[in-house]
Amino acid sequence: YTAGDINFGGRVTDDWDRRCINTILNGFYNASVLAPDHKFSESGKYHQLPHDAVYKDYLKYIKQLPLNDNPEIFGLHDNANMTYAQNETFAILDKILRMQAKTG
């Protein structure tokens, strides 16, 4: 509740979007994430470190993570990246077109 409704609640105004965020967060905020062998993604790329991990282990793990998160960490299909990239492209092109001088 705290992460989904309070942290994001002010930024997410659509009920369906709020429902989507809460559904995604339910995969991260539950008792199963406390298991030592829990994986946050099907590929196993995103997982927790053993309880006896030290600082250097955390640094090594963090450095091997991708710079841009894959959609799988959020439980989304790879096509989510394509949709995101298309939307960003359309937004940039729209801004460029709006900056063009208008002559009559």
Solvent accessible surface area in square Angstrom, and as a share of the most:
residue,aa,sasa,rsa
1,Y,187,0.71
2,T,87,0.50
3,A,17,0.13
4,G,3,0.03
5,D,44,0.23
6,I,104,0.53
7,N,83,0.43
8,F,81,0.34
9,G,18,0.17
10,G,72,0.69
11,R,186,0.68
12,V,21,0.12
13,T,119,0.69
14,D,65,0.34
15,D,102,0.53
16,W,174,0.61
17,D,77,0.40
18,R,63,0.23
19,R,148,0.54
20,C,68,0.41
21,I,41,0.21
22,N,44,0.23
23,T,88,0.51
24,I,48,0.24
25,L,31,0.16
26,N,97,0.50
27,G,42,0.40
28,F,58,0.24
29,Y,146,0.56
30,N,60,0.31
31,A,83,0.64
32,S,61,0.39
33,V,24,0.14
34,L,134,0.67
35,A,39,0.30
36,P,100,0.63
37,D,109,0.56
38,H,36,0.16
39,K,106,0.45
40,F,58,0.24
41,S,12,0.07
42,E,181,0.81
43,S,75,0.48
44,G,18,0.17
45,K,73,0.31
46,Y,15,0.06
47,H,53,0.24
48,Q,49,0.22
49,L,28,0.14
50,P,80,0.50
51,H,155,0.69
52,D,119,0.62
53,A,19,0.15
54,V,92,0.53
55,Y,160,0.61
56,K,156,0.66
57,D,59,0.31
58,Y,104,0.39
59,L,66,0.33
60,K,155,0.66
61,Y,34,0.13
62,I,102,0.52
63,K,162,0.68
64,Q,95,0.42
65,L,50,0.25
66,P,43,0.27
67,L,178,0.89
68,N,118,0.61
69,D,77,0.40
70,N,43,0.22
71,P,11,0.07
72,E,43,0.19
73,I,21,0.11
74,F,92,0.38
75,G,71,0.68
76,L,82,0.41
77,H,129,0.58
78,D,97,0.50
79,N,77,0.39
80,A,33,0.25
81,N,75,0.39
82,M,119,0.53
83,T,73,0.42
84,Y,139,0.53
85,A,53,0.41
86,Q,102,0.45
87,N,85,0.44
88,E,77,0.34
89,T,67,0.39
90,F,130,0.54
91,A,44,0.34
92,I,98,0.50
93,L,90,0.45
94,D,61,0.32
95,K,130,0.55
96,I,85,0.43
97,L,111,0.55
98,R,171,0.62
99,M,154,0.69
100,Q,112,0.50
101,A,94,0.73
102,K,178,0.75
103,T,129,0.75
104,G,129,1.24
